[in-house]
Amino acid sequence: MRYSFVHQLNTLFNTLAIAATGLIGSMTSVIAQQNVPICQPPRPGEYLLLVVSPTANSQKQLRSVLPSEIQATTCQYLTDTVTRIGGFKKMEDANRWARYVNNIVGLSAIITTTPTVAGITQAPRTQTQTISFNPQVLGDGYAVLVDYFNQPQLANSVQEVMGGNIGFASYGQRPYLLAAYTSNQREAYRTLEKLNQRGFFAVIVDGSKVMLLRSSVRL
């Protein structure tokens, strides 16, 4: 009888110890997530690749497919934990890496850059809804562009996500869909995140380097 009681007591202690270990591990994971630093902004002329990697496992998978010379850091971007990969001088290079990461480990990525503008707290400019062809530089602000990979039909899908008309623009001698144009940085980032979450390859670029070709696209 005494042996049975002692055996049950030992079993209970072991069970509690295992549960406590799991709880401590969970608390450590939560604390680690809370201590993730805010992502540093890109340098002038630099494109950042921010790979959404909320768990330690996803971060490990990502780092296993990256060359050792690439500097990758874990940080907080808006509400997401991401792996920050910088040093890209061309948007095309960042795009290629974004597709590579998505194909190999299935993680989505955000590409962003910082426009060299002043007065980014100004109110967003109102976009005209008139369909016209009058090429002009957008000017100071943040332009959210979508690479449509020579598939014009993607414009309809982007319009559905944005809930309204989108434009057609040129950047770096390449055509893009203009999803949004604003001087509000957080608004531009929210738009970028929404598009990337829906599977589009979207980027934020300096509006002063974007040529607006058509204010509205209609297929």
Backbone torsions as a table, in degrees:
resi	resn	phi	psi	omega
1	MET	NA	-46.5	179.7
2	ARG	-63.7	-39.4	179.8
3	TYR	-62.5	-41.6	180.0
4	SER	-62.0	-42.5	-180.0
5	PHE	-64.1	-45.0	179.5
6	VAL	-63.4	-40.6	179.9
7	HIS	-62.9	-43.7	178.7
8	GLN	-63.8	-39.0	-179.9
9	LEU	-64.9	-42.4	177.7
10	ASN	-63.2	-40.7	178.3
11	THR	-61.5	-42.2	178.9
12	LEU	-62.9	-44.1	179.3
13	PHE	-62.0	-42.1	-179.8
14	ASN	-63.8	-41.3	179.2
15	THR	-63.5	-44.2	179.1
16	LEU	-64.3	-36.7	179.9
17	ALA	-65.1	-42.0	178.8
18	ILE	-64.9	-43.1	179.4
19	ALA	-63.0	-41.3	179.9
20	ALA	-64.7	-38.9	178.7
21	THR	-62.4	-42.7	178.3
22	GLY	-64.6	-40.2	179.5
23	LEU	-64.8	-42.9	178.7
24	ILE	-63.1	-40.0	178.7
25	GLY	-63.0	-41.2	178.7
26	SER	-65.1	-42.1	179.4
27	MET	-63.9	-39.0	178.8
28	THR	-63.4	-40.6	179.5
29	SER	-64.0	-43.1	179.8
30	VAL	-63.8	-44.6	179.6
31	ILE	-62.0	-39.9	179.4
32	ALA	-62.3	-40.6	179.3
33	GLN	-65.0	-38.5	-178.3
34	GLN	-68.0	-26.0	-176.9
35	ASN	-91.7	5.4	178.9
36	VAL	-66.3	126.3	-177.9
37	PRO	-72.1	158.4	175.4
38	ILE	-70.1	139.6	-179.4
39	CYS	-62.6	136.5	174.9
40	GLN	-74.3	139.9	179.8
41	PRO	-68.8	159.5	178.6
42	PRO	-70.7	154.8	174.2
43	ARG	-75.2	161.5	177.6
44	PRO	-55.4	129.2	179.1
45	GLY	81.8	2.5	-178.3
46	GLU	-102.5	143.0	173.7
47	TYR	-106.7	133.6	179.5
48	LEU	-104.6	141.7	172.0
49	LEU	-109.6	116.0	-179.6
50	LEU	-110.9	106.7	-177.0
51	VAL	-93.7	121.3	-179.6
52	VAL	-67.9	112.3	-176.2
53	SER	-142.3	80.3	-171.6
54	PRO	-75.2	-17.1	-176.9
55	THR	-116.0	160.2	178.0
56	ALA	-62.7	-34.0	-180.0
57	ASN	-67.1	-43.7	179.5
58	SER	-66.2	-35.8	177.6
59	GLN	-66.6	-38.8	178.8
60	LYS	-66.8	-42.5	178.3
61	GLN	-60.7	-43.5	-179.1
62	LEU	-63.1	-48.6	-177.7
63	ARG	-63.8	-26.4	-179.1
64	SER	-70.8	-19.8	-179.0
65	VAL	-105.7	-0.6	179.1
66	LEU	-93.8	140.3	174.7
67	PRO	-59.1	148.1	-176.0
68	SER	-62.9	-26.3	-177.6
69	GLU	-78.3	-10.9	179.6
70	ILE	-82.2	127.2	179.2
71	GLN	-86.0	119.5	-179.7
72	ALA	-128.1	131.8	179.7
73	THR	-129.2	148.1	177.3
74	THR	-90.6	131.2	-178.4
75	CYS	-154.3	175.8	-178.3
76	GLN	-102.3	125.9	177.7
77	TYR	-122.1	110.8	-172.6
78	LEU	54.3	-114.1	-179.3
79	THR	-103.5	5.0	-175.0
80	ASP	-108.2	147.6	168.1
81	THR	-90.9	123.2	-174.3
82	VAL	-130.1	164.8	170.5
83	THR	-103.8	119.6	-175.6
84	ARG	-90.5	122.5	177.5
85	ILE	-123.5	115.2	-176.6
86	GLY	-114.2	-172.4	176.2
87	GLY	96.1	1.4	180.0
88	PHE	-81.3	129.2	179.2
89	LYS	-94.4	-20.0	-179.6
90	LYS	-124.0	141.4	179.2
91	MET	-63.8	-34.0	-179.7
92	GLU	-61.5	-38.2	178.9
93	ASP	-65.6	-43.8	178.3
94	ALA	-63.7	-37.8	178.1
95	ASN	-62.4	-42.8	-179.6
96	ARG	-62.5	-41.4	179.2
97	TRP	-68.7	-35.4	177.6
98	ALA	-62.6	-43.4	178.6
99	ARG	-67.2	-39.1	179.5
100	TYR	-61.2	-48.4	-179.3
101	VAL	-61.9	-41.7	-179.4
102	ASN	-66.0	-39.5	-179.0
103	ASN	-71.5	-37.8	-174.2
104	ILE	-83.2	-48.7	-175.6
105	VAL	-115.3	-1.0	175.4
106	GLY	71.9	23.1	179.7
107	LEU	-100.5	138.6	178.1
108	SER	-83.8	153.4	-176.0
109	ALA	-134.4	153.3	177.1
110	ILE	-116.3	133.4	176.8
111	ILE	-109.7	129.3	-177.6
112	THR	-145.3	157.6	174.0
113	THR	-146.1	164.7	-177.7
114	THR	-107.6	116.3	175.4
115	PRO	-64.0	144.4	177.1
116	THR	-91.2	80.7	-176.1
117	VAL	-126.5	160.9	174.2
118	ALA	-113.7	154.8	177.2
119	GLY	68.0	45.0	-177.0
120	ILE	-73.8	-2.0	178.2
121	THR	-90.3	2.9	178.7
122	GLN	-66.0	157.6	179.8
123	ALA	-67.4	146.5	178.8
124	PRO	-60.2	145.7	178.8
125	ARG	-76.3	144.9	178.7
126	THR	-81.2	129.8	-179.7
127	GLN	-87.8	134.3	176.8
128	THR	-75.0	145.5	-179.5
129	GLN	-97.8	0.4	-179.3
130	THR	-77.8	129.8	177.9
131	ILE	-77.2	120.8	-177.8
132	SER	-153.0	161.9	173.9
133	PHE	-119.7	99.0	-177.8
134	ASN	-145.9	80.2	-174.9
135	PRO	-54.2	129.2	178.1
136	GLN	-157.4	150.2	178.0
137	VAL	-71.9	136.0	-178.9
138	LEU	-62.4	-44.9	-177.8
139	GLY	103.0	-170.8	-177.1
140	ASP	-58.8	136.6	178.5
141	GLY	141.7	-173.1	-177.7
142	TYR	-111.7	124.1	176.9
143	ALA	-107.2	128.6	176.4
144	VAL	-100.9	111.2	-176.1
145	LEU	-107.0	148.9	177.6
146	VAL	-121.0	125.5	175.8
147	ASP	-78.9	117.0	-176.3
148	TYR	-99.4	5.3	172.6
149	PHE	49.3	44.3	178.9
150	ASN	57.0	32.3	175.7
151	GLN	-122.2	85.2	-175.0
152	PRO	-56.2	-26.5	-178.4
153	GLN	-63.7	-16.9	177.7
154	LEU	-65.2	-19.4	-179.3
155	ALA	-59.0	-38.9	179.4
156	ASN	-63.0	-40.8	-179.9
157	SER	-66.0	-40.8	178.9
158	VAL	-65.7	-39.8	178.1
159	GLN	-61.4	-38.6	179.2
160	GLU	-63.5	-41.4	179.4
161	VAL	-66.1	-41.9	-176.7
162	MET	-79.2	-20.0	179.6
163	GLY	73.2	27.4	179.8
164	GLY	178.6	-172.4	-177.8
165	ASN	-67.2	149.9	173.8
166	ILE	-125.2	163.2	-178.0
167	GLY	-104.9	-179.9	177.9
168	PHE	-126.4	126.6	-172.5
169	ALA	-140.2	168.0	177.7
170	SER	-122.9	134.6	178.0
171	TYR	-143.2	126.0	-178.5
172	GLY	61.1	35.3	179.6
173	GLN	63.8	25.9	175.9
174	ARG	-130.6	145.1	-179.9
175	PRO	-83.2	144.7	177.9
176	TYR	-143.2	160.0	169.0
177	LEU	-85.2	133.2	179.0
178	LEU	-94.8	103.0	-177.5
179	ALA	-79.3	-37.1	-177.8
180	ALA	-159.5	154.0	175.9
181	TYR	-143.4	120.2	-174.8
182	THR	-153.8	160.2	174.1
183	SER	-97.9	0.9	179.6
184	ASN	-93.8	113.2	-174.8
185	GLN	-62.8	-45.5	-178.1
186	ARG	-65.8	-36.3	176.9
187	GLU	-63.2	-42.0	178.2
188	ALA	-63.4	-41.8	179.7
189	TYR	-65.8	-38.6	178.4
190	ARG	-64.2	-40.9	177.7
191	THR	-64.2	-43.8	178.7
192	LEU	-58.9	-45.7	-178.7
193	GLU	-64.0	-41.5	-179.7
194	LYS	-62.9	-42.4	-179.8
195	LEU	-68.0	-43.1	179.6
196	ASN	-65.2	-35.7	178.0
197	GLN	-65.9	-26.2	178.6
198	ARG	-90.1	5.3	173.7
199	GLY	96.3	4.9	178.7
200	PHE	-88.4	150.8	174.9
201	PHE	-93.3	96.1	-176.7
202	ALA	-112.0	150.6	179.9
203	VAL	-139.2	155.9	172.5
204	ILE	-105.5	128.4	-179.5
205	VAL	-133.5	169.0	178.6
206	ASP	-70.6	119.2	-178.3
207	GLY	-60.3	-26.5	-179.2
208	SER	-72.2	-9.2	178.4
209	LYS	-108.8	10.3	-178.8
210	VAL	-109.1	131.3	176.5
211	MET	-100.1	116.8	177.5
212	LEU	-79.1	118.8	-178.8
213	LEU	-93.9	-44.3	176.0
214	ARG	-138.7	135.9	-178.3
215	SER	-76.5	-17.3	179.2
216	SER	-149.2	138.1	179.5
217	VAL	-108.3	129.5	177.5
218	ARG	-136.4	120.9	-178.1
219	LEU	-98.0	NA	NA
